[in-house]
Amino acid sequence: MKITQHASANTLTLTLDGELDASSSVLLDAELAKPETLKFEKVLIDCQRLNYISSAGLGVFISHLQQFQDAGVKLVFFNMQDKVHNVFEILGLDALMTIVPSEAEATAF
Amino acid sequence: MKNALRISCSRRNLKVVRDFVTEYLTAYQLPDLQLNQIVLAVDEVVANLIIHANSEDESQHLDLALDVRNKQFGIEIFDDATSSYAPATYHDPDLQEYIRQGRKGGVGMALVNRIMDRVEFSTQGNRNVCRLYKQL
């Protein structure tokens, strides 16, 4: 799993490249736990190259979502592959998290 | 076709397990979503056995054996932990509550139970065995 960051004035974009499992999700958790993350208005997660997610990866997002909401930070996923989106759907997480098709829609959100 | 695998109880081996299942199932040309679901269910059980049952003790091993018979996928996962998973303790997760609590874990078995047709945990001799089945 490779995580690339891009920060603009009020938006932090994290690009995920690889597979998010019980081994690699530790890296993502450390990124999202950084206090400065909560200073942005939006945290966008680019999932185009995210090829796999397990419950450990989902757990990272589940565990940070409330803190983001409390701090007024919007968490938006975009460019998600069907097989990854399907894992969100199996649990009903697609109804609880914001997932949009494209970067343009994520930016406009 | 290789249908058995032995791994040590390290999280690094989750990728090895996923590749093993994917490679075996390639011949069956499953739709992407179904292949990913089966790989995911196996990954979830193996992760639980590595992390919870065996406390990531790399001197411990898991043995996996899989096959497809009459269009049914089946996998057996053996381990030697002194404690075994008790399916009766399973509760369907309340995700909104998990989000409120900031919980990191607890949704893996929900994925396994929703994806697979049959999920069995038992003991065989001195070993624990988990069996997963899914019609293809």
gemmi code that builds the backbone of each chain (N, CA, C; Angstrom):
import gemmi

chains = {
    "A": [
        ("MET", (0.844, -1.199, 0.000), (0.000, 0.000, 0.000), (0.877, 1.245, 0.000)),
        ("LYS", (0.621, 2.080, -0.979), (1.329, 3.354, -1.042), (0.295, 4.463, -0.858)),
        ("ILE", (0.610, 5.411, -0.007), (-0.319, 6.523, 0.228), (0.373, 7.823, -0.157)),
        ("THR", (-0.224, 8.554, -1.091), (0.335, 9.835, -1.509), (-0.590, 10.942, -1.048)),
        ("GLN", (0.001, 12.006, -0.518), (-0.804, 13.120, -0.004), (-0.698, 14.325, -0.898)),
        ("HIS", (-1.811, 15.028, -1.044), (-1.752, 16.323, -1.718), (-2.653, 17.285, -0.949)),
        ("ALA", (-2.063, 18.374, -0.465), (-2.839, 19.328, 0.331), (-2.979, 20.642, -0.411)),
        ("SER", (-4.216, 21.146, -0.487), (-4.427, 22.505, -0.993), (-4.985, 23.307, 0.176)),
        ("ALA", (-5.522, 24.499, -0.100), (-5.936, 25.388, 0.980), (-6.807, 24.689, 2.031)),
        ("ASN", (-7.886, 24.066, 1.577), (-8.799, 23.478, 2.568), (-9.077, 21.997, 2.341)),
        ("THR", (-8.323, 21.425, 1.394), (-8.590, 20.023, 1.037), (-7.327, 19.178, 1.109)),
        ("LEU", (-7.460, 18.042, 1.765), (-6.373, 17.065, 1.770), (-6.827, 15.884, 0.928)),
        ("THR", (-6.043, 15.548, -0.090), (-6.368, 14.380, -0.906), (-5.352, 13.275, -0.624)),
        ("LEU", (-5.864, 12.108, -0.270), (-5.000, 10.940, -0.069), (-5.248, 9.966, -1.213)),
        ("THR", (-4.203, 9.650, -1.955), (-4.319, 8.685, -3.040), (-3.811, 7.332, -2.551)),
        ("LEU", (-4.695, 6.352, -2.615), (-4.343, 5.010, -2.125), (-3.972, 4.124, -3.304)),
        ("ASP", (-2.834, 3.464, -3.203), (-2.352, 2.637, -4.302), (-1.985, 1.265, -3.743)),
        ("GLY", (-2.778, 0.242, -4.088), (-2.460, -1.096, -3.608), (-3.605, -1.751, -2.883)),
        ("GLU", (-3.281, -2.541, -1.883), (-4.286, -3.351, -1.184), (-4.321, -2.967, 0.297)),
        ("LEU", (-5.532, -2.744, 0.786), (-5.708, -2.308, 2.173), (-6.224, -3.494, 2.992)),
        ("ASP", (-5.297, -4.152, 3.700), (-5.680, -5.318, 4.507), (-5.234, -5.126, 5.950)),
        ("ALA", (-5.276, -6.196, 6.741), (-4.938, -6.081, 8.165), (-3.467, -5.737, 8.373)),
        ("SER", (-2.677, -5.899, 7.338), (-1.263, -5.545, 7.442), (-1.048, -4.076, 7.068)),
        ("SER", (-1.551, -3.685, 5.917), (-1.260, -2.336, 5.398), (-2.138, -1.240, 5.989)),
        ("SER", (-3.273, -1.608, 6.599), (-4.197, -0.576, 7.079), (-3.594, 0.245, 8.223)),
        ("VAL", (-2.554, -0.282, 8.847), (-1.878, 0.432, 9.933), (-1.320, 1.773, 9.423)),
        ("LEU", (-0.806, 1.752, 8.187), (-0.240, 2.963, 7.575), (-1.304, 4.039, 7.393)),
        ("LEU", (-2.444, 3.613, 6.868), (-3.535, 4.560, 6.618), (-4.067, 5.110, 7.937)),
        ("ASP", (-4.160, 4.257, 8.922), (-4.643, 4.684, 10.234), (-3.739, 5.789, 10.786)),
        ("ALA", (-2.435, 5.601, 10.626), (-1.478, 6.604, 11.123), (-1.662, 7.937, 10.396)),
        ("GLU", (-1.939, 7.881, 9.090), (-2.160, 9.117, 8.310), (-3.406, 9.849, 8.802)),
        ("LEU", (-4.499, 9.107, 8.953), (-5.768, 9.743, 9.324), (-5.765, 10.215, 10.772)),
        ("ALA", (-4.895, 9.628, 11.587), (-4.850, 9.993, 13.018), (-4.035, 11.259, 13.270)),
        ("LYS", (-3.323, 11.748, 12.243), (-2.516, 12.962, 12.449), (-3.431, 14.140, 12.800)),
        ("PRO", (-3.107, 14.871, 13.855), (-3.982, 15.972, 14.285), (-4.236, 17.001, 13.174)),
        ("GLU", (-3.239, 17.238, 12.307), (-3.406, 18.257, 11.265), (-4.485, 17.886, 10.241)),
        ("THR", (-4.811, 16.604, 10.157), (-5.858, 16.164, 9.227), (-7.183, 16.857, 9.537)),
        ("LEU", (-7.419, 17.098, 10.813), (-8.699, 17.694, 11.224), (-8.769, 19.199, 10.942)),
        ("LYS", (-7.673, 19.772, 10.432), (-7.687, 21.210, 10.111), (-8.245, 21.475, 8.716)),
        ("PHE", (-8.381, 20.445, 7.911), (-8.913, 20.612, 6.561), (-10.446, 20.573, 6.583)),
        ("GLU", (-11.055, 21.209, 5.564), (-12.522, 21.135, 5.453), (-12.946, 19.808, 4.841)),
        ("LYS", (-12.085, 19.322, 3.939), (-12.417, 18.066, 3.256), (-11.203, 17.159, 3.202)),
        ("VAL", (-11.450, 15.881, 3.397), (-10.425, 14.869, 3.146), (-10.977, 13.967, 2.046)),
        ("LEU", (-10.315, 14.016, 0.888), (-10.769, 13.221, -0.253), (-9.891, 11.981, -0.379)),
        ("ILE", (-10.518, 10.856, -0.606), (-9.773, 9.602, -0.745), (-9.893, 9.122, -2.193)),
        ("ASP", (-8.790, 9.204, -2.921), (-8.767, 8.738, -4.317), (-8.532, 7.220, -4.328)),
        ("CYS", (-9.553, 6.489, -4.775), (-9.514, 5.017, -4.682), (-9.234, 4.344, -6.026)),
        ("GLN", (-8.855, 5.128, -7.036), (-8.684, 4.540, -8.374), (-7.737, 3.337, -8.377)),
        ("ARG", (-6.662, 3.447, -7.615), (-5.675, 2.355, -7.589), (-5.769, 1.502, -6.330)),
        ("LEU", (-6.881, 1.661, -5.630), (-7.123, 0.786, -4.476), (-7.758, -0.503, -5.015)),
        ("ASN", (-6.987, -1.579, -5.014), (-7.424, -2.820, -5.670), (-8.159, -3.768, -4.739)),
        ("TYR", (-8.063, -3.482, -3.435), (-8.623, -4.440, -2.476), (-8.827, -3.745, -1.139)),
        ("ILE", (-9.919, -4.088, -0.464), (-10.107, -3.611, 0.913), (-10.726, -4.727, 1.739)),
        ("SER", (-10.197, -4.910, 2.945), (-10.789, -5.893, 3.875), (-11.403, -5.127, 5.041)),
        ("SER", (-11.937, -5.862, 6.007), (-12.596, -5.205, 7.141), (-11.625, -4.315, 7.919)),
        ("ALA", (-10.338, -4.665, 7.889), (-9.352, -3.849, 8.601), (-9.254, -2.459, 7.969)),
        ("GLY", (-9.316, -2.415, 6.635), (-9.302, -1.130, 5.926), (-10.572, -0.347, 6.193)),
        ("LEU", (-11.705, -1.036, 6.119), (-12.984, -0.376, 6.418), (-12.973, 0.147, 7.847)),
        ("GLY", (-12.398, -0.638, 8.751), (-12.354, -0.270, 10.166), (-11.614, 1.035, 10.400)),
        ("VAL", (-10.593, 1.290, 9.596), (-9.861, 2.552, 9.735), (-10.804, 3.733, 9.456)),
        ("PHE", (-11.595, 3.623, 8.395), (-12.522, 4.719, 8.057), (-13.653, 4.806, 9.088)),
        ("ILE", (-14.185, 3.645, 9.494), (-15.264, 3.624, 10.493), (-14.787, 4.306, 11.782)),
        ("SER", (-13.545, 4.023, 12.164), (-13.055, 4.510, 13.459), (-12.752, 6.006, 13.465)),
        ("HIS", (-12.525, 6.600, 12.289), (-12.203, 8.030, 12.245), (-13.396, 8.903, 11.850)),
        ("LEU", (-14.444, 8.299, 11.324), (-15.536, 9.088, 10.736), (-16.188, 10.049, 11.740)),
        ("GLN", (-16.490, 9.555, 12.929), (-17.169, 10.400, 13.913), (-16.313, 11.610, 14.293)),
        ("GLN", (-15.024, 11.360, 14.466), (-14.100, 12.439, 14.819), (-14.051, 13.485, 13.699)),
        ("PHE", (-14.064, 13.012, 12.459), (-14.094, 13.922, 11.308), (-15.381, 14.745, 11.337)),
        ("GLN", (-16.498, 14.069, 11.538), (-17.790, 14.770, 11.543), (-17.843, 15.792, 12.673)),
        ("ASP", (-17.347, 15.422, 13.838), (-17.353, 16.332, 14.993), (-16.507, 17.576, 14.711)),
        ("ALA", (-15.444, 17.386, 13.921), (-14.542, 18.505, 13.613), (-14.986, 19.260, 12.359)),
        ("GLY", (-16.098, 18.838, 11.753), (-16.600, 19.496, 10.547), (-15.803, 19.165, 9.301)),
        ("VAL", (-15.108, 18.043, 9.319), (-14.316, 17.622, 8.150), (-15.147, 16.629, 7.337)),
        ("LYS", (-15.295, 16.935, 6.029), (-16.033, 16.001, 5.168), (-15.072, 14.947, 4.630)),
        ("LEU", (-15.478, 13.696, 4.728), (-14.681, 12.593, 4.184), (-15.389, 12.084, 2.932)),
        ("VAL", (-14.714, 12.195, 1.786), (-15.355, 11.830, 0.517), (-14.451, 10.871, -0.268)),
        ("PHE", (-15.024, 9.763, -0.683), (-14.310, 8.778, -1.504), (-14.672, 9.002, -2.973)),
        ("PHE", (-13.692, 8.837, -3.870), (-14.023, 8.925, -5.297), (-13.168, 7.942, -6.108)),
        ("ASN", (-13.606, 7.732, -7.365), (-12.911, 6.798, -8.286), (-12.821, 5.383, -7.730)),
        ("MET", (-13.867, 4.931, -7.056), (-13.782, 3.617, -6.407), (-14.090, 2.496, -7.407)),
        ("GLN", (-13.243, 1.471, -7.430), (-13.483, 0.318, -8.297), (-14.719, -0.444, -7.804)),
        ("ASP", (-15.403, -1.081, -8.753), (-16.644, -1.801, -8.422), (-16.452, -2.837, -7.315)),
        ("LYS", (-15.349, -3.594, -7.404), (-15.165, -4.681, -6.425), (-14.909, -4.124, -5.025)),
        ("VAL", (-14.328, -2.941, -4.938), (-14.112, -2.305, -3.628), (-15.435, -1.703, -3.122)),
        ("HIS", (-16.168, -1.054, -4.028), (-17.480, -0.495, -3.672), (-18.414, -1.590, -3.172)),
        ("ASN", (-18.321, -2.753, -3.817), (-19.143, -3.896, -3.427), (-18.932, -4.298, -1.959)),
        ("VAL", (-17.711, -4.161, -1.466), (-17.421, -4.512, -0.063), (-18.110, -3.511, 0.883)),
        ("PHE", (-18.118, -2.230, 0.506), (-18.863, -1.225, 1.286), (-20.359, -1.583, 1.291)),
        ("GLU", (-20.845, -2.022, 0.109), (-22.272, -2.343, -0.038), (-22.694, -3.545, 0.813)),
        ("ILE", (-21.838, -4.546, 0.867), (-22.185, -5.766, 1.615), (-22.516, -5.424, 3.066)),
        ("LEU", (-21.811, -4.437, 3.604), (-22.042, -4.043, 5.003), (-23.048, -2.893, 5.132)),
        ("GLY", (-23.427, -2.283, 4.011), (-24.303, -1.108, 4.073), (-23.546, 0.168, 4.387)),
        ("LEU", (-22.229, 0.119, 4.274), (-21.419, 1.312, 4.572), (-21.545, 2.374, 3.488)),
        ("ASP", (-21.957, 1.959, 2.286), (-22.117, 2.924, 1.187), (-23.208, 3.944, 1.532)),
        ("ALA", (-24.135, 3.569, 2.450), (-25.194, 4.502, 2.842), (-24.733, 5.432, 3.971)),
        ("LEU", (-23.643, 5.078, 4.625), (-23.181, 5.857, 5.781), (-21.964, 6.713, 5.456)),
        ("MET", (-21.345, 6.458, 4.319), (-20.167, 7.227, 3.917), (-20.441, 7.876, 2.567)),
        ("THR", (-19.707, 8.935, 2.260), (-19.929, 9.655, 1.014), (-18.992, 9.123, -0.061)),
        ("ILE", (-19.590, 8.481, -1.063), (-18.805, 7.901, -2.157), (-19.343, 8.485, -3.456)),
        ("VAL", (-18.512, 9.179, -4.210), (-18.963, 9.789, -5.472), (-18.091, 9.245, -6.618)),
        ("PRO", (-18.604, 9.318, -7.851), (-17.875, 8.689, -8.959), (-16.537, 9.357, -9.292)),
        ("SER", (-16.502, 10.703, -9.317), (-15.315, 11.337, -9.887), (-14.676, 12.367, -8.949)),
        ("GLU", (-13.468, 12.739, -9.286), (-12.764, 13.755, -8.508), (-13.495, 15.096, -8.564)),
        ("ALA", (-14.056, 15.401, -9.757), (-14.772, 16.679, -9.905), (-15.945, 16.744, -8.923)),
        ("GLU", (-16.661, 15.635, -8.805), (-17.797, 15.615, -7.870), (-17.324, 15.641, -6.416)),
        ("ALA", (-16.213, 15.007, -6.156), (-15.668, 15.016, -4.785), (-15.231, 16.428, -4.399)),
        ("THR", (-14.617, 17.123, -5.344), (-14.137, 18.477, -5.093), (-15.315, 19.428, -4.873)),
        ("ALA", (-16.405, 19.183, -5.636), (-17.564, 20.070, -5.550), (-18.418, 19.779, -4.326)),
        ("PHE", (-18.179, 18.648, -3.683), (-19.067, 18.201, -2.602), (-19.058, 19.180, -1.429)),
    ],
    "B": [
        ("MET", (-2.611, -28.219, -10.208), (-2.925, -26.933, -9.552), (-2.710, -27.065, -8.044)),
        ("LYS", (-1.985, -26.116, -7.487), (-1.692, -26.161, -6.050), (-2.978, -25.890, -5.267)),
        ("ASN", (-3.352, -26.822, -4.376), (-4.585, -26.569, -3.628), (-4.375, -26.611, -2.121)),
        ("ALA", (-3.097, -26.605, -1.691), (-2.815, -26.567, -0.253), (-1.713, -25.546, 0.015)),
        ("LEU", (-1.793, -24.947, 1.177), (-0.822, -23.899, 1.532), (-0.611, -23.929, 3.031)),
        ("ARG", (0.639, -23.763, 3.460), (0.955, -23.630, 4.890), (1.624, -22.278, 5.079)),
        ("ILE", (1.135, -21.518, 6.042), (1.738, -20.198, 6.317), (2.009, -20.072, 7.812)),
        ("SER", (2.963, -19.209, 8.142), (3.180, -18.878, 9.550), (2.228, -17.736, 9.921)),
        ("CYS", (2.004, -17.564, 11.226), (0.995, -16.594, 11.678), (1.537, -15.172, 11.692)),
        ("SER", (1.730, -14.629, 10.491), (2.167, -13.243, 10.319), (1.191, -12.545, 9.371)),
        ("ARG", (0.885, -11.286, 9.694), (-0.013, -10.507, 8.825), (0.517, -10.395, 7.403)),
        ("ARG", (1.847, -10.465, 7.267), (2.438, -10.339, 5.922), (1.942, -11.454, 5.007)),
        ("ASN", (1.528, -12.567, 5.595), (1.104, -13.712, 4.783), (-0.325, -13.605, 4.263)),
        ("LEU", (-1.033, -12.554, 4.657), (-2.404, -12.387, 4.146), (-2.387, -12.250, 2.629)),
        ("LYS", (-1.410, -11.518, 2.128), (-1.280, -11.343, 0.669), (-0.987, -12.694, -0.003)),
        ("VAL", (-0.172, -13.510, 0.634), (0.164, -14.839, 0.111), (-1.112, -15.684, -0.002)),
        ("VAL", (-1.960, -15.596, 1.022), (-3.218, -16.348, 1.027), (-4.143, -15.848, -0.084)),
        ("ARG", (-4.244, -14.534, -0.229), (-5.128, -13.981, -1.282), (-4.653, -14.428, -2.664)),
        ("ASP", (-3.349, -14.389, -2.877), (-2.808, -14.788, -4.183), (-3.059, -16.280, -4.438)),
        ("PHE", (-2.940, -17.082, -3.387), (-3.165, -18.534, -3.489), (-4.611, -18.817, -3.916)),
        ("VAL", (-5.562, -18.170, -3.267), (-6.978, -18.404, -3.599), (-7.283, -17.873, -5.002)),
        ("THR", (-6.776, -16.688, -5.306), (-7.019, -16.078, -6.621), (-6.476, -16.969, -7.733)),
        ("GLU", (-5.253, -17.450, -7.528), (-4.607, -18.273, -8.552), (-5.396, -19.565, -8.787)),
        ("TYR", (-5.827, -20.178, -7.700), (-6.574, -21.436, -7.829), (-7.875, -21.208, -8.595)),
        ("LEU", (-8.531, -20.084, -8.321), (-9.854, -19.842, -8.913), (-9.793, -19.249, -10.315)),
        ("THR", (-8.603, -18.888, -10.768), (-8.470, -18.289, -12.107), (-9.092, -19.186, -13.178)),
        ("ALA", (-8.897, -20.489, -13.024), (-9.381, -21.444, -14.031), (-10.908, -21.408, -14.162)),
        ("TYR", (-11.594, -20.933, -13.144), (-13.063, -20.964, -13.153), (-13.682, -19.696, -13.738)),
        ("GLN", (-12.822, -18.734, -14.079), (-13.266, -17.505, -14.750), (-14.499, -16.889, -14.086)),
        ("LEU", (-14.403, -16.669, -12.795), (-15.512, -16.073, -12.047), (-15.608, -14.585, -12.343)),
        ("PRO", (-16.815, -14.017, -12.211), (-16.920, -12.558, -12.315), (-16.041, -11.903, -11.238)),
        ("ASP", (-15.511, -10.739, -11.564), (-14.605, -10.004, -10.657), (-15.139, -9.871, -9.232)),
        ("LEU", (-16.433, -9.510, -9.137), (-17.009, -9.245, -7.814), (-17.044, -10.518, -6.984)),
        ("GLN", (-17.419, -11.637, -7.624), (-17.524, -12.897, -6.886), (-16.150, -13.396, -6.451)),
        ("LEU", (-15.188, -13.287, -7.355), (-13.829, -13.700, -7.011), (-13.324, -12.883, -5.827)),
        ("ASN", (-13.536, -11.564, -5.891), (-13.067, -10.695, -4.808), (-13.751, -11.041, -3.487)),
        ("GLN", (-15.041, -11.372, -3.545), (-15.773, -11.706, -2.319), (-15.223, -12.966, -1.654)),
        ("ILE", (-14.945, -13.983, -2.465), (-14.428, -15.240, -1.903), (-13.043, -15.021, -1.297)),
        ("VAL", (-12.201, -14.299, -2.033), (-10.852, -13.988, -1.534), (-10.963, -13.208, -0.215)),
        ("LEU", (-11.897, -12.271, -0.176), (-12.100, -11.443, 1.024), (-12.527, -12.303, 2.214)),
        ("ALA", (-13.481, -13.201, 2.001), (-13.975, -14.036, 3.108), (-12.840, -14.884, 3.694)),
        ("VAL", (-12.005, -15.440, 2.813), (-10.877, -16.246, 3.288), (-9.887, -15.358, 4.049)),
        ("ASP", (-9.601, -14.189, 3.504), (-8.680, -13.228, 4.127), (-9.158, -12.863, 5.538)),
        ("GLU", (-10.465, -12.649, 5.682), (-11.020, -12.246, 6.986), (-10.826, -13.340, 8.031)),
        ("VAL", (-11.125, -14.575, 7.656), (-10.973, -15.685, 8.615), (-9.500, -15.872, 8.963)),
        ("VAL", (-8.641, -15.844, 7.937), (-7.209, -16.041, 8.172), (-6.655, -14.904, 9.045)),
        ("ALA", (-7.073, -13.674, 8.785), (-6.604, -12.537, 9.610), (-7.012, -12.733, 11.064)),
        ("ASN", (-8.254, -13.176, 11.293), (-8.712, -13.423, 12.667), (-7.864, -14.506, 13.342)),
        ("LEU", (-7.580, -15.569, 12.594), (-6.800, -16.670, 13.179), (-5.369, -16.221, 13.480)),
        ("ILE", (-4.794, -15.430, 12.582), (-3.417, -14.961, 12.798), (-3.358, -13.992, 13.983)),
        ("ILE", (-4.262, -13.015, 13.976), (-4.147, -11.903, 14.936), (-4.757, -12.267, 16.292)),
        ("HIS", (-5.964, -12.838, 16.272), (-6.668, -13.078, 17.542), (-6.367, -14.454, 18.129)),
        ("ALA", (-6.563, -15.509, 17.329), (-6.393, -16.858, 17.886), (-4.926, -17.168, 18.176)),
        ("ASN", (-4.017, -16.690, 17.310), (-2.607, -17.052, 17.455), (-1.694, -15.881, 17.815)),
        ("SER", (-2.276, -14.718, 18.120), (-1.519, -13.552, 18.612), (-0.268, -13.240, 17.778)),
        ("GLU", (-0.359, -13.462, 16.458), (0.733, -13.165, 15.533), (2.037, -13.866, 15.924)),
        ("ASP", (1.920, -15.049, 16.486), (3.084, -15.857, 16.859), (3.574, -16.598, 15.605)),
        ("GLU", (4.708, -16.144, 15.077), (5.178, -16.677, 13.791), (5.685, -18.118, 13.882)),
        ("SER", (5.778, -18.648, 15.091), (6.154, -20.066, 15.214), (4.917, -20.964, 15.024)),
        ("GLN", (3.746, -20.330, 14.981), (2.500, -21.080, 14.747), (2.138, -21.033, 13.256)),
        ("HIS", (1.427, -22.071, 12.826), (1.110, -22.158, 11.390), (-0.373, -22.397, 11.146)),
        ("LEU", (-0.814, -21.992, 9.983), (-2.148, -22.322, 9.485), (-1.973, -23.192, 8.248)),
        ("ASP", (-2.851, -24.172, 8.110), (-2.859, -25.014, 6.907), (-4.169, -24.811, 6.168)),
        ("LEU", (-4.051, -24.487, 4.888), (-5.235, -24.234, 4.068), (-5.322, -25.278, 2.962)),
        ("ALA", (-6.536, -25.738, 2.712), (-6.748, -26.652, 1.585), (-8.068, -26.274, 0.933)),
        ("LEU", (-8.060, -26.131, -0.383), (-9.299, -25.724, -1.044), (-9.588, -26.602, -2.243)),
        ("ASP", (-10.851, -26.606, -2.617), (-11.223, -27.301, -3.854), (-12.553, -26.759, -4.372)),
        ("VAL", (-12.859, -27.146, -5.592), (-14.157, -26.825, -6.182), (-14.751, -28.147, -6.641)),
        ("ARG", (-15.937, -28.484, -6.093), (-16.616, -29.732, -6.471), (-18.059, -29.400, -6.784)),
        ("ASN", (-18.537, -29.918, -7.900), (-19.917, -29.644, -8.326), (-20.238, -28.155, -8.259)),
        ("LYS", (-19.303, -27.356, -8.766), (-19.454, -25.894, -8.789), (-19.597, -25.293, -7.394)),
        ("GLN", (-19.103, -26.002, -6.391), (-19.088, -25.420, -5.050), (-17.646, -25.225, -4.596)),
        ("PHE", (-17.334, -23.969, -4.234), (-16.021, -23.670, -3.667), (-16.020, -24.082, -2.202)),
        ("GLY", (-14.939, -24.737, -1.766), (-14.808, -25.089, -0.359), (-13.378, -24.896, 0.103)),
        ("ILE", (-13.210, -24.399, 1.307), (-11.858, -24.252, 1.860), (-11.864, -24.685, 3.313)),
        ("GLU", (-10.791, -25.362, 3.714), (-10.581, -25.735, 5.109), (-9.355, -24.979, 5.605)),
        ("ILE", (-9.475, -24.397, 6.784), (-8.353, -23.666, 7.369), (-8.113, -24.258, 8.769)),
        ("PHE", (-6.959, -24.884, 8.938), (-6.625, -25.533, 10.213), (-5.669, -24.652, 11.017)),
        ("ASP", (-5.854, -24.629, 12.338), (-4.858, -24.000, 13.205), (-4.809, -24.738, 14.534)),
        ("ASP", (-3.779, -24.407, 15.335), (-3.525, -25.162, 16.575), (-3.698, -24.310, 17.825)),
        ("ALA", (-4.383, -23.200, 17.718), (-4.540, -22.323, 18.894), (-5.328, -23.064, 19.979)),
        ("THR", (-5.041, -22.695, 21.235), (-5.741, -23.379, 22.330), (-7.195, -22.916, 22.419)),
        ("SER", (-7.445, -21.688, 21.967), (-8.840, -21.214, 21.956), (-9.339, -21.190, 20.520)),
        ("SER", (-10.613, -21.474, 20.353), (-11.160, -21.418, 18.997), (-12.353, -20.466, 18.982)),
        ("TYR", (-12.648, -19.949, 17.805), (-13.731, -18.979, 17.649), (-15.082, -19.645, 17.949)),
        ("ALA", (-15.904, -18.968, 18.729), (-17.229, -19.496, 19.055), (-18.276, -18.723, 18.260)),
        ("PRO", (-18.811, -19.336, 17.200), (-19.758, -18.620, 16.332), (-20.988, -18.104, 17.094)),
        ("ALA", (-21.323, -18.768, 18.208), (-22.509, -18.355, 18.974), (-22.351, -16.945, 19.537)),
        ("THR", (-21.103, -16.460, 19.640), (-20.872, -15.123, 20.193), (-21.083, -14.038, 19.131)),
        ("TYR", (-21.374, -14.455, 17.888), (-21.493, -13.473, 16.801), (-22.743, -12.611, 16.928)),
        ("HIS", (-22.567, -11.302, 16.779), (-23.701, -10.380, 16.704), (-23.561, -9.577, 15.419)),
        ("ASP", (-24.660, -9.411, 14.705), (-24.611, -8.577, 13.517), (-24.236, -7.156, 13.949)),
        ("PRO", (-23.238, -6.556, 13.308), (-22.779, -5.246, 13.779), (-23.775, -4.119, 13.491)),
        ("ASP", (-23.905, -3.203, 14.442), (-24.679, -1.975, 14.238), (-23.671, -0.908, 13.814)),
        ("LEU", (-23.601, -0.670, 12.509), (-22.514, 0.179, 11.999), (-22.605, 1.616, 12.477)),
        ("GLN", (-23.830, 2.122, 12.599), (-23.961, 3.505, 13.081), (-23.401, 3.622, 14.497)),
        ("GLU", (-23.619, 2.590, 15.293), (-23.089, 2.565, 16.654), (-21.557, 2.445, 16.630)),
        ("TYR", (-21.055, 1.611, 15.722), (-19.596, 1.452, 15.593), (-18.949, 2.788, 15.227)),
        ("ILE", (-19.611, 3.532, 14.329), (-19.080, 4.830, 13.919), (-19.080, 5.783, 15.121)),
        ("ARG", (-20.194, 5.811, 15.850), (-20.284, 6.679, 17.045), (-19.175, 6.350, 18.041)),
        ("GLN", (-18.908, 5.057, 18.190), (-17.912, 4.620, 19.177), (-16.472, 4.707, 18.638)),
        ("GLY", (-16.338, 4.921, 17.325), (-15.007, 4.934, 16.722), (-14.339, 3.566, 16.763)),
        ("ARG", (-15.144, 2.524, 16.602), (-14.602, 1.162, 16.674), (-13.826, 0.785, 15.429)),
        ("LYS", (-12.713, 0.114, 15.635), (-11.850, -0.228, 14.498), (-12.154, -1.629, 13.964)),
        ("GLY", (-12.579, -2.504, 14.825), (-12.766, -3.891, 14.381), (-14.194, -4.354, 14.567)),
        ("GLY", (-14.417, -5.595, 14.183), (-15.709, -6.196, 14.488), (-16.638, -6.385, 13.311)),
        ("VAL", (-16.165, -6.073, 12.091), (-17.057, -6.251, 10.935), (-16.604, -7.394, 10.012)),
        ("GLY", (-15.478, -8.003, 10.329), (-14.927, -9.056, 9.467), (-15.832, -10.271, 9.344)),
        ("MET", (-16.322, -10.764, 10.482), (-17.170, -11.961, 10.415), (-18.523, -11.654, 9.761)),
        ("ALA", (-18.968, -10.403, 9.844), (-20.207, -10.027, 9.145), (-20.009, -10.192, 7.638)),
        ("LEU", (-18.835, -9.785, 7.147), (-18.534, -9.961, 5.719), (-18.521, -11.449, 5.366)),
        ("VAL", (-17.846, -12.242, 6.185), (-17.741, -13.684, 5.911), (-19.129, -14.316, 5.877)),
        ("ASN", (-19.946, -14.015, 6.889), (-21.281, -14.628, 6.978), (-22.192, -14.188, 5.833)),
        ("ARG", (-22.030, -12.941, 5.387), (-22.895, -12.461, 4.297), (-22.434, -12.964, 2.930)),
        ("ILE", (-21.136, -13.233, 2.789), (-20.611, -13.659, 1.487), (-20.774, -15.164, 1.280)),
        ("MET", (-20.416, -15.952, 2.297), (-20.361, -17.403, 2.097), (-21.724, -18.040, 2.347)),
        ("ASP", (-21.966, -19.192, 1.703), (-23.218, -19.925, 1.903), (-23.204, -20.672, 3.232)),
        ("ARG", (-22.042, -21.210, 3.584), (-21.917, -21.966, 4.836), (-20.605, -21.628, 5.505)),
        ("VAL", (-20.632, -21.412, 6.821), (-19.431, -21.095, 7.603), (-19.457, -21.999, 8.828)),
        ("GLU", (-18.440, -22.861, 8.954), (-18.437, -23.818, 10.067), (-17.117, -23.726, 10.836)),
        ("PHE", (-17.219, -23.754, 12.156), (-16.019, -23.835, 12.997), (-16.145, -25.096, 13.834)),
        ("SER", (-15.094, -25.911, 13.872), (-15.149, -27.128, 14.688), (-13.731, -27.506, 15.111)),
        ("THR", (-13.615, -28.591, 15.854), (-12.287, -29.123, 16.174), (-12.188, -30.527, 15.591)),
        ("GLN", (-10.981, -30.843, 15.147), (-10.739, -32.153, 14.536), (-9.442, -32.672, 15.157)),
        ("GLY", (-9.553, -33.655, 16.043), (-8.366, -34.072, 16.797), (-7.943, -32.905, 17.677)),
        ("ASN", (-6.664, -32.528, 17.564), (-6.158, -31.405, 18.372), (-6.254, -30.075, 17.644)),
        ("ARG", (-6.769, -30.100, 16.440), (-6.733, -28.884, 15.624), (-8.111, -28.239, 15.492)),
        ("ASN", (-8.090, -26.906, 15.346), (-9.326, -26.190, 15.026), (-9.438, -26.132, 13.510)),
        ("VAL", (-10.646, -26.231, 13.029), (-10.822, -26.106, 11.575), (-12.014, -25.207, 11.280)),
        ("CYS", (-11.791, -24.298, 10.330), (-12.880, -23.458, 9.811), (-13.125, -23.898, 8.377)),
        ("ARG", (-14.381, -24.148, 8.037), (-14.731, -24.521, 6.658), (-15.684, -23.485, 6.090)),
        ("LEU", (-15.375, -23.043, 4.893), (-16.213, -22.058, 4.198), (-16.656, -22.653, 2.867)),
        ("TYR", (-17.909, -22.441, 2.510), (-18.429, -22.962, 1.236), (-19.209, -21.885, 0.492)),
        ("LYS", (-19.088, -21.937, -0.829), (-19.888, -21.015, -1.649), (-20.153, -21.632, -3.010)),
        ("GLN", (-21.412, -21.593, -3.398), (-21.786, -22.061, -4.736), (-21.280, -21.058, -5.763)),
        ("LEU", (-20.676, -21.555, -6.829), (-20.135, -20.642, -7.850), (-21.152, -20.431, -8.973)),
    ],
}
model = gemmi.Model(1)
for chain_id, residues in chains.items():
    chain = gemmi.Chain(chain_id)
    for i, (resn, *xyz) in enumerate(residues, 1):
        res = gemmi.Residue()
        res.name, res.seqid = resn, gemmi.SeqId(i, " ")
        for name, pos in zip(("N", "CA", "C"), xyz):
            atom = gemmi.Atom()
            atom.name, atom.element = name, gemmi.Element(name[0])
            atom.pos, atom.b_iso = gemmi.Position(*pos), 0.0
            res.add_atom(atom)
        chain.add_residue(res)
    model.add_chain(chain)
structure = gemmi.Structure()
structure.add_model(model)
structure.setup_entities()
